[in-house]
Amino acid sequence: MRSSAALGLAATPLLTPYLHNYDLVIAFGALAFMTPESLPVNSVGRGIVGHLWMLPATGWLLNYLGVPWAPIVLVAFYLVVIRQTAEPLTGQSGADVSQP
């Protein structure tokens, strides 16, 4: 249940063609639904979550400079959420669950 809520909340800001700072609250809701065990432990995942956390403060400046950073960070965060919520299904090693 928590993983499907996190996936839905992470995907919702990607559906709108216009993204504003107040729309990022929905993406932060995905972080709230992720359990501490499902937060990324690798440096790339933590970096993406850090960029998401700083996006309201830095996104407007980068957008003003012509760098569309918000959609890139949101897509990367969505991929992190997909990976983190799929790991309990496949195990930490990524092994096939159909084999004993």
C-alpha positions in Angstrom: 0.0 0.0 0.0 2.7 2.5 1.0 4.8 1.7 -2.2 1.8 2.2 -4.5 1.0 5.5 -2.8 4.7 6.6 -3.2 4.6 5.6 -6.9 1.4 7.5 -7.5 2.6 10.6 -5.7 6.0 10.6 -7.5 4.3 10.3 -10.9 1.6 13.0 -10.4 3.8 16.0 -10.9 5.0 14.5 -14.2 1.5 14.6 -15.6 1.1 18.3 -15.8 2.7 20.4 -18.5 3.2 23.3 -16.1 5.2 22.7 -12.9 5.2 25.3 -10.1 6.8 25.2 -6.6 3.5 24.4 -4.9 3.2 21.3 -7.1 6.3 19.9 -5.6 4.4 19.2 -2.3 2.9 16.2 -4.0 6.4 14.8 -4.8 7.5 15.4 -1.2 4.4 13.3 -0.2 6.1 10.4 -2.0 9.0 10.8 0.4 6.6 10.7 3.3 5.2 7.3 2.2 8.6 5.7 1.7 9.7 3.8 4.8 13.2 4.5 6.1 14.2 1.0 4.8 13.1 1.9 1.3 15.0 5.2 1.1 17.9 5.0 -1.3 21.2 4.0 0.3 23.5 4.5 -2.7 25.0 7.9 -3.4 23.1 8.4 -6.7 19.8 7.9 -5.1 20.6 10.1 -2.1 21.8 12.8 -4.5 18.6 12.7 -6.4 16.6 12.9 -3.2 18.8 15.9 -2.2 18.2 17.6 -5.5 14.5 17.1 -5.1 14.6 18.6 -1.6 16.5 21.7 -2.9 14.3 22.0 -6.0 11.9 24.6 -4.7 14.8 26.9 -3.8 16.9 26.3 -6.9 14.4 25.3 -9.6 13.2 28.8 -10.3 16.7 30.2 -10.6 17.8 27.5 -13.0 14.6 27.8 -15.0 15.2 31.6 -15.3 18.7 30.8 -16.6 17.1 28.4 -19.2 18.0 25.1 -17.5 14.9 22.9 -17.2 16.1 21.2 -14.1 12.8 20.4 -12.4 11.5 17.8 -15.0 14.9 16.0 -15.0 14.9 15.8 -11.2 11.3 14.6 -11.0 11.9 11.9 -13.6 15.0 10.7 -11.8 13.1 10.7 -8.5 10.3 8.6 -10.1 12.9 6.1 -11.3 14.4 6.0 -7.8 11.0 5.3 -6.3 10.3 2.6 -8.8 13.6 0.9 -8.0 13.2 1.2 -4.3 9.7 -0.1 -4.3 10.6 -3.0 -6.6 13.5 -4.2 -4.5 11.3 -5.9 -1.9 9.7 -7.9 -4.7 13.0 -9.1 -6.2 15.2 -9.0 -3.1 18.3 -6.9 -2.6 20.4 -8.9 -5.2 17.8 -8.5 -7.9 17.5 -12.3 -8.3 14.4 -13.8 -10.0 11.7 -14.6 -7.4 10.3 -17.4 -9.5 13.3 -19.7 -8.8 13.6 -21.3 -5.4 
